[in-house]
Amino acid sequence: MLSITLILLVVGAVAGILAGLLGIGGGLVIVPALVWLLVAQGLDGNLAVPVAVATSLATMLLTAASAVWFQHRRGALDWTAVARLAPAVAVGAAAGAGLAVVIPGRALALIFAFIVAAIGLRMLFATSTRISERPAFPRLWWIIGPIIGAVSAMIGIGGGTFNVPYLARNGYVMVRAVAIASACGWPIAAGGALVFILSTVELPGLNWHIGYVWLPGMVLIGLAGMLAAPAGVALAHHLPAARLRRLFGGVLILVAIRMISGVG
């Protein structure tokens, strides 16, 4: 039990540092790590994947709340944009979680791997996100919001990977885009986690769970991520972010390949 606790704390710390350093969602690290850990404990891959996704979303109830408070104190949040996007992404997240519950775990792993590989390729080869010069407003939020929420909840991430470029292309400077995306991570986590928690499922050999959410993973990863994220923010001012982003893009492609083979 001690070794599992240590692994969960390390996963949370790594996810928190990367989130602060590169601005990526911790779920990109948490989901594959949890799948590996759960399968190693004997849980079937078809169950391990949705449990990992659900638990990843639940950790964000802690980490995203911390990020919202931090961004609010800095005065970086546009609450009008958050008020429009939050309900939209929450509805989408609930729908995405509902799909993740009925999709076979191995198929869900393939979806995760495909999206993560696409994110990795973008981090490897794309230039910096271009900010539109038109007035800042979340255009088509009632269409884009649910789509971002659904895709994010289906693979257990907070949506910043999609929300930041969407907001930048709608006129928000990068600081505002990141802050709004961070705030929208909480309704994505809440909408998705609620569906996973209310789902009835038998998880043979796995104790301390509510629905698909594994409570030890939620608490330990979430707390470690909250504590480690400021370290990532501090490192971002001293390390070459562009080079690190390309390096992590390559790692994500390897993670996608490992995710497919790990539940096969």
Secondary structure, DSSP 8 states (H G I E B T S, - for coil): -HHHHHHHHHHHHHHHHHHHHH---THHHHHHHHHHHHHHTT--HHHHHHHHHHHHHHHHHHHHHHHHHHHHHTT---HHHHHHHHHHHHHHHHHHHHHHHHS-HHHHHHHHHHHHHHHHHHHHH--------S----TTHHHHHHHHHHHHHHHT--SHHHHHHHHHTTT--HHHHHHHHHHHHHHHHHHHHHHHHHS----TT--SEETTEEHHHHHHHHHHHHHHHHHHHHHHTTS-HHHHHHHHHHHHHHHHHHHHHHT-
